Amino acid sequence: MPVKPLLTDMYTGRTEQPCCLCDSPETTARLDIPPRAVQLMKHADPIAWRDIVGEVSIHFCESDWKTVADLVVDLGMNPLSRCNVARASFDLREDFEALLNDTRGEPDQTELEARMLADAEETLLAVDDPMTEERDIVEAHIVIDSLAEFEVASW
């Protein structure tokens, strides 16, 4: 009896995406942002951000990461408007409404946003801690700036 080969390219969750700025397949940094922040990204109009389950991950190649880190930390700019949402990694809730002909309420993203905002604020308070990485600082700034765009504040 022949032995079946093992599946090594099996989907196990989120996929590694290319750089959200230049589409390079070689990435060095990943940031997680709240679902609401998707609205700030390029080509995000057709995406129902409320149906995103969990964080949205965006990836950057080495050269773009250096530019993004400098823009965010030194100049206080949010790079999401330049990031292509098609290159982001996220999960959408299943569409049971179409399957069951039943209407469900919108998912409540406030708990996730509150947790991400609290983590971001905690990171920025520990900016002088040698264990706080540049990636964490950049992610914290982007999370706080993105949620501030929608007037989401600390609870």
FENJO-V140547 format. One record per pair of residues at least 24 apart in sequence whose ideal C-beta (glycine too) atoms are under 10 Angstrom apart, sorted by the first residue. I is the first residue (numbers start at 1). J is the second residue. D is the distance in Angstrom with one decimal. If there is no record, write none. Layout:
# FENJO-V140547
((I:J:D) (I:J:D))
This chain:
# FENJO-V140547
((13:54:10.0) (13:89:9.2) (13:91:8.1) (14:54:8.7) (14:55:9.2) (14:56:9.6) (14:57:6.0) (14:88:9.9) (14:89:4.5) (14:90:7.6) (14:91:7.1) (15:57:9.3) (15:89:5.8) (16:57:9.1) (16:59:7.0) (16:89:7.6) (17:57:7.1) (17:58:7.5) (17:59:5.1) (17:84:9.8) (17:86:9.0) (17:87:5.1) (17:88:6.5) (17:89:4.7) (17:90:9.6) (18:59:6.8) (18:60:9.7) (18:61:8.0) (18:84:9.2) (18:86:9.7) (18:87:5.4) (19:58:8.8) (19:59:5.9) (19:60:5.4) (19:61:4.0) (19:62:9.1) (19:63:8.9) (19:64:5.5) (19:65:8.4) (19:68:10.0) (19:83:9.1) (19:84:9.3) (19:87:7.0) (20:57:9.4) (20:58:4.5) (20:59:6.2) (20:60:6.8) (20:61:9.4) (20:64:8.3) (20:68:9.6) (20:79:8.7) (20:80:8.8) (20:82:8.3) (20:83:3.9) (20:84:5.6) (20:85:8.0) (20:86:8.6) (20:87:4.3) (20:88:6.1) (20:89:9.5) (21:58:9.0) (21:59:9.4) (21:60:6.6) (21:61:7.6) (21:63:9.4) (21:64:4.6) (21:65:9.3) (21:67:8.3) (21:68:7.7) (21:79:7.5) (21:82:5.9) (21:83:6.1) (21:84:7.6) (21:87:8.3) (22:60:8.8) (22:61:6.1) (22:63:8.0) (22:64:5.8) (22:82:10.0) (22:84:9.5) (22:87:9.4) (23:61:8.9) (23:84:7.7) (23:86:9.3) (23:87:6.5) (24:59:9.1) (24:60:8.8) (24:61:4.0) (24:62:8.6) (24:63:8.3) (24:64:7.7) (24:87:10.0) (25:59:9.6) (25:61:8.5) (26:59:9.7) (26:61:5.8) (26:62:7.4) (27:58:9.5) (27:59:3.9) (27:60:6.1) (27:61:5.5) (27:62:8.1) (27:64:8.9) (27:65:8.2) (27:87:9.8) (28:59:8.4) (28:60:6.8) (28:61:6.5) (28:62:4.6) (28:63:9.2) (28:64:9.1) (28:65:5.6) (28:66:9.4) (28:135:9.5) (29:58:9.1) (29:59:6.9) (29:60:4.6) (29:61:8.4) (29:62:8.1) (29:64:8.7) (29:65:4.4) (29:66:9.5) (29:68:8.0) (29:69:8.2) (29:133:9.9) (29:134:8.9) (29:135:5.6) (29:138:8.0) (29:139:9.1) (30:57:5.5) (30:58:7.1) (30:59:5.0) (30:60:7.8) (30:65:9.8) (30:89:8.5) (30:135:8.1) (30:139:9.0) (31:55:9.2) (31:56:9.0) (31:57:7.1) (31:58:5.4) (31:59:8.0) (31:60:7.6) (31:65:9.5) (31:68:8.6) (31:72:9.7) (31:79:9.5) (31:80:9.7) (31:83:9.6) (31:88:10.0) (31:135:7.2) (31:136:9.5) (31:138:6.8) (31:139:4.6) (31:140:9.7) (31:142:6.3) (31:143:8.5) (32:56:6.9) (32:57:5.4) (32:58:8.1) (32:89:9.5) (32:90:9.8) (32:116:7.6) (32:119:9.6) (32:139:6.6) (32:142:9.5) (32:143:8.2) (33:57:7.9) (33:58:6.6) (33:80:7.3) (33:83:9.3) (33:88:8.4) (33:90:9.4) (33:116:7.9) (33:139:7.7) (33:142:6.1) (33:143:6.1) (33:146:6.1) (33:147:9.2) (34:109:6.9) (34:112:6.3) (34:113:5.0) (34:114:9.7) (34:115:9.3) (34:116:5.1) (34:117:8.0) (34:120:9.7) (34:142:9.7) (34:143:6.4) (34:146:6.7) (34:147:6.3) (34:150:9.3) (34:152:8.2) (35:90:7.1) (35:91:10.0) (35:92:9.8) (35:107:8.8) (35:109:5.7) (35:112:7.3) (35:113:8.2) (35:116:9.8) (36:109:6.3) (36:110:9.9) (36:112:9.3) (36:113:6.6) (36:116:9.9) (36:146:7.3) (36:147:6.8) (36:149:8.6) (36:150:5.6) (36:152:7.0) (37:78:8.9) (37:80:6.1) (37:83:9.7) (37:88:9.7) (37:113:9.4) (37:116:9.4) (37:142:7.5) (37:143:7.5) (37:145:9.0) (37:146:3.8) (37:147:7.2) (37:149:8.0) (37:150:8.4) (37:152:9.9) (38:80:8.5) (38:83:9.7) (38:85:5.8) (38:88:7.1) (38:90:7.5) (38:146:9.3) (39:80:9.0) (39:85:9.1) (39:146:8.9) (39:149:8.3) (39:150:7.7) (40:78:7.0) (40:79:9.5) (40:80:4.1) (40:81:5.9) (40:82:10.0) (40:83:8.4) (40:85:9.3) (40:142:9.5) (40:145:9.1) (40:146:5.9) (40:149:6.3) (40:150:8.9) (41:79:9.7) (41:80:5.2) (41:81:7.1) (41:82:8.6) (41:83:5.0) (41:84:7.0) (41:85:4.1) (41:86:9.1) (41:87:9.2) (41:88:6.9) (41:146:9.7) (42:80:8.4) (42:81:6.6) (42:82:6.6) (42:83:6.3) (42:84:5.1) (42:85:6.4) (42:86:8.6) (42:87:9.5) (43:83:9.6) (43:84:6.0) (43:85:5.3) (43:86:6.1) (43:87:9.7) (44:80:9.1) (44:81:9.8) (44:83:9.4) (44:84:9.2) (44:85:4.5) (44:86:9.3) (44:88:9.0) (45:85:9.1) (46:85:9.1) (47:85:6.2) (47:86:9.5) (47:88:9.1) (47:90:8.6) (47:92:8.4) (48:92:7.8) (48:93:9.4) (48:106:9.0) (49:85:9.7) (49:90:9.2) (49:92:9.9) (49:109:8.1) (50:93:9.0) (50:105:9.9) (50:106:4.8) (50:107:5.8) (50:108:8.9) (50:109:6.7) (51:90:9.7) (51:91:9.5) (51:92:5.1) (51:93:5.0) (51:94:9.3) (51:95:8.2) (51:106:8.1) (51:107:6.9) (52:88:9.5) (52:90:5.0) (52:91:7.0) (52:92:6.1) (52:93:7.8) (52:107:8.3) (52:109:8.0) (52:112:9.4) (53:90:7.7) (53:91:4.6) (53:92:6.8) (53:93:5.2) (53:94:9.2) (53:107:7.4) (53:109:9.7) (53:112:9.2) (54:90:7.2) (54:91:6.0) (54:93:10.0) (54:109:9.9) (54:112:7.1) (55:89:9.2) (55:90:7.5) (55:91:9.4) (55:112:7.3) (55:115:9.8) (55:116:7.1) (55:143:9.5) (56:80:10.0) (56:85:8.4) (56:88:5.2) (56:89:7.1) (56:90:4.3) (56:91:9.2) (57:88:6.6) (57:89:4.3) (57:90:7.0) (58:83:5.7) (58:84:9.2) (58:85:8.8) (58:87:7.3) (58:88:5.1) (58:89:7.6) (58:90:9.4) (58:139:9.7) (58:142:8.9) (59:83:9.6) (59:87:7.3) (59:88:8.4) (59:89:7.6) (60:135:9.6) (60:138:9.4) (65:134:9.2) (65:135:8.4) (65:138:8.5) (66:134:9.9) (68:138:6.7) (68:142:8.8) (69:134:5.8) (69:135:8.0) (69:137:8.3) (69:138:5.2) (69:141:9.8) (70:138:9.6) (71:138:9.1) (71:141:9.8) (72:134:9.7) (72:137:8.1) (72:138:4.8) (72:139:9.0) (72:140:9.3) (72:141:4.9) (72:142:6.3) (72:145:8.2) (73:127:9.5) (73:134:7.5) (73:137:6.2) (73:138:6.4) (73:141:6.8) (76:141:7.4) (76:145:7.7) (77:141:9.3) (77:142:9.8) (77:145:8.5) (78:141:7.9) (78:142:6.0) (78:143:10.0) (78:144:9.6) (78:145:4.5) (78:146:6.4) (78:148:9.3) (78:149:7.7) (79:138:9.1) (79:142:7.3) (79:145:9.9) (80:142:6.9) (80:145:8.6) (80:146:6.3) (80:149:9.0) (83:142:9.9) (109:152:9.3) (110:152:8.3) (110:155:8.1) (111:155:9.8) (113:143:8.8) (113:146:9.8) (113:147:6.2) (113:150:9.1) (113:152:5.7) (113:155:9.1) (114:147:9.6) (114:152:8.6) (114:153:10.0) (114:154:8.0) (114:155:5.2) (116:140:9.3) (116:143:5.3) (116:144:9.2) (116:146:9.5) (116:147:7.8) (116:152:9.9) (117:143:6.5) (117:144:6.7) (117:146:9.8) (117:147:5.8) (117:148:9.5) (117:152:7.1) (117:153:8.0) (117:154:5.9) (117:155:7.9) (118:154:7.2) (118:155:8.1) (119:143:7.8) (120:144:5.1) (120:145:9.5) (120:146:9.7) (120:147:8.5) (120:154:9.7) (121:154:6.5))
